[in-house]
Amino acid sequence: MLRYGKKATLMLRTLPMARVGYARVSTTDQDLDIQIARLKAAGCEVVRSETVSGASREARGELETVMQFLRAGDELVVLRLDRLGRSTRDVLNLVHELDARGASLRVLEPEVTTAGDMGRMVITVLGMVADMELKFIKDRQKAGIEAAKIQGVYTGRAKTVDDNEIRRRVASGESKAGIARDLKISRMTVYRALGTFPAPTELPDKPPSVTVTLHLTIENLSKRGRGRKPAREQIEAMLTRDYAMMPLGECDYQLTIAYDTDPDGSSLDDEINHLQTELFNIAESYRCSVEADIREVGDQQRSW
């Protein structure tokens, strides 16, 4: 009996001309089940999956495992090209490695294979078109936000928590970390409601914080979807309000994330998870998917 998923240890060499599926999502809030089901339905004997950013091949252990096992005649199958990599360069490098092993790549949406010269040309063209489309989307989104700011309608998502409620609970003696957990908000939201962050350095109440960069990719879940632009607008408004967002480029931002050093408080990882959840929830409300590559600025250079 074949077993599927990240812990599969089946030796692929027992399967002549194996068809191997690879599924990926960026955050734990996203669902791998749809991808895995589609790959199994496409005849994949083995499906390897992982939850990791597609910004680079670093830390994508399941993909590396698949690449090491594939041999001549085997086929790597993904649901969409963006599941394999987020840049044309990464995808083409993987296609080249497969070709060197005598293996091929099959994409289910749209249906295309690299088997043969025509297939490799199609993959190259698809990657170029995807890059161009993303640039056009970024340009339109940036122009739309600037126009909305001029018209005074770029206000973002309505607040779901009353600042007065936060202040009342702090005045009654509740900890800021506890309030953030109870109300399912970030520490930054609590400090902003109290007017203590961003704050002068002499204020004793200023929380520890880190500076991170965020690369954000938003895609419609359906071909006819039109939610990417409003989803990004709402996300940028949230980032500005809760994380002192500074734009660095078309899809790149700098954020300040407050957290607790107290063992009972909200750790940096907790705050990162909260940020990822917020991004996912906003995108989902507009029927979009989101990929977030978060990297710390500084000596440690951690990534999420």
N, C-alpha and C positions, 0 to 999 in steps of 0.2 A: 504493500500500500504506500502510495506517495504522500509525503507530508509537505505542506506549503507554508511559506512565511519566512521570517527572519532566522529561525533556528533550524531550518532544513539543513541536513548534513548529507544528503544523498549525493553520491559520486556521479557526476553527470556523464562520465565515460561509459556507464552501463546503458546509456540510452543513445543508440546510433542516430546521428543527425538530430540532436535534441533541439526542441523549440523551448527557449527559456524566457519567461516573462520577468520584467522589472517594473515595479511600481514605486512611486515616491510621492510624499507630501512634505510640506515644509514645517508644519506645526502639528502638535498633538490634537488640536481642535479640528483638523481636517480628516476626512474619512478615506481610508485606503480600500475599503470593501468594494466600492464600485470598480476601481481599477483592477483589483485582483479578480473579481468576477468576470470582467471583460477579457482579461488575459487567459483565464482558464477556458472560457468559451471559445477563444481563438485557437485552442489546442495546445497551450503551453503545459508541458509535463511538469515543470518546476516553475514556481513564482517566488522571486525574492523581493522583499519590500523593506523600506526604511523611511524614517521620518527625519529629514535633514534638508537644509537649504540647497537649492540647485545652483547657487552662485558660482561654485567651483567644485572640483572633484575631491577636495579635501574632506576628510571625515565621512566619505560615502563608501563605507566598508562593504556593503552588500553589492554595490555596483562593481567594485574592484574584484570581489569574489567571483561574480559572474564572468567578468572579463578574463580572469585567470583560467576558468574552467572551459570556456568556449574553444572549440576546435573546428577544423575544416568541415564544412557542411552544416554546422550548427546555425541557429537563427536566434538573435536577441529580439524580443518583441516588447514594445511599449505602447501605451494607449495613445499618447500624443508626443510630439517631438520635444515639447518643453519639459516632459518628465525625465528625459535623458540629460538635458542640460539647458541652461538659460541663455547661453551665448552661442552664436554660430561657430565660433572658433572651437569651443569645447565639443560641440556635436560633431563637427567635421573631424576633429582629432580622434574621437571615439570610432567614427565610421572608418577612418584610416586604419586604426588598430584592428578592427574586426576584419577588414579586407586583408590585412597582413596575415591573419590567422586562417584565412579561407572561410570565415563566417560572414553573416550578413545581418542587416538590421531591417525589421519590419515595423512600420508605424500603422496603427489601426485607424486613426482619425487625422488626416485623410489616409485611406489605404494606399500604402506605397512601400516598396522594398528596395534595398540597395543592391540586390542580386542583379548583376549586369550593369553595363555602362550607363544605360538610361536611368536606372534607379539611383545611382550615385549622383547623377546630374540633377534629378528631381529633388533629392535631399538638399543639395547645395542651394538650389533656387528657393526652396521652402524656407531655409534658414535666412537667406538674404531678404526675402519678403517679410518674414517675421520681424527682423531687425528694423526694416523700413517702416512697417506698420506701427511698431512700438514708438519710433521716433515721431511719427505723425501724431500719434495719440498724445504723447508728451507735449508736443507743440500746441495742439488744440486745447489740452487741459490747462496749460500755463496761460494761454490767451484768455480762456474762459474765466479763470480765477481773477486775473487782472481786471477784466471787464466787470466782474461781480463786485470786486473791491471798490471800483470807481462808482458803481451804482449803489453801493452801501448795502448789498444783499448777501455778502459773504459772511454769514454769521455762524455757520456750522450747525452741528446737532444740538438740539435743545438739551439743557441740563436735566439729568434724571435725579439729582440729589440737591436738596435745598442747602445753600451755604449756612443759613441760620440754624438748621438742624445740626450741622457739623459743629458750629460754634457753641450751641447749647450743650452738646454732649461733651465737648472739651471742658467747658466751664463746670460741668457736673463732676469732673474728675476722671473721665474715661481717657485711656491712652490713645494717642493718634494712630498707632498701629492697630489697635482693637477696632477703632472706628472704621479704618480703611477695610479691614477684614469683614466687619458686619455689613457695611454698605456696599461691599464689592467694588470699591474704587481704589485708585492708586494713592500712595502717600502724597504725591505731588498735588492731587486734587484737594486733599485735606489742608496742606500748607497754603495752597492758593486761597482757599476759603477763609483761612485765618489771616491772610495778608502777610505771611511771614516767609514766603518764597516765591520768586527770588527775593532775597533780603540782604541788607548790608552785612558785612562780615562780623560786625560787632554784636549782632543779635545772637544770644546764646541758644535760641531755639532753632537755628538753621540746621537742617538735617544733613547727614553725609550724602554725597551724590557722586555719580560718575557721568562722564560725557561719552556718548556713543554716536555712531553713525548708523543710519538706517537706509538700506536700499529697498525700495518697495515696488513690487510688480503686481498690477491688478488686471485680471482678465474676466471677461463675461463668461458665464457658465453655459450660455447658449449662443448660437450664431446670430440670432436676432436681438440679443441683449443690448441694452443701451445704458447700463448702469455704471460703467467704469468711471465716467467723468464725475457724476454726483457722488459716487463712493469715495473717490480721491479727495474731492472737496470736503466732504464730511470728515474724512480721516485727517486731512491737514488742519482742519479747524480744531479737532480733538488734540492733535499733537501740539498745536500752538497753545491751547488752553492749559493742558496738563503737563507738558514736557518742555516748555520754553523752546519750541521748535525754531530752527534756523535753516532755511533752504540752502542746499549746497549745489544743487543741479536740478535736472529735470525730474528725476525720481530719487534723489538722494537728499537726506536731511541730517542735521545734527540735533541731538536731543540731550536734555539733562534729566537724569532719573534719580530721584531721591529714594533712599531705602533706610532700613534699621540695622544697626550693629548689635542691638539687643537680641539674644537668642529667642525670645518670645515674640519678637517683632516681625515685620515683613522684610525678608532678605532681598538682596539684589535680584536673585533668581526668581523670587516670588513676583517682584515688580516687573521683570522682563516677561514672565508668563502672563501677568495681567495685561501688559501692553499688547502682546501677541493675541490674546483673547479679544481685546477691544478692536484690534485691526480686523480679525476674522469676523466678529459680529457685525461690524459696520459693512464690510464687503458682502457678507451673506444677506444682509437686509436689502441689498441692491442686486441680488442674484449674481454675485461675482465671487471669484476665488482670489486669494491674495498670497503672495510670497514675500516674506520679510527676512532680509539678511541684516542682522544686528551685530555690530563690532565695536568693542570698547576702544576709545581713544586714549593712548598713554602707553606705559611700559608693559602692562600685562597683556593687552590686546586680545582679551577674551572674545569669543564669538558665540552667538546663539542662533 
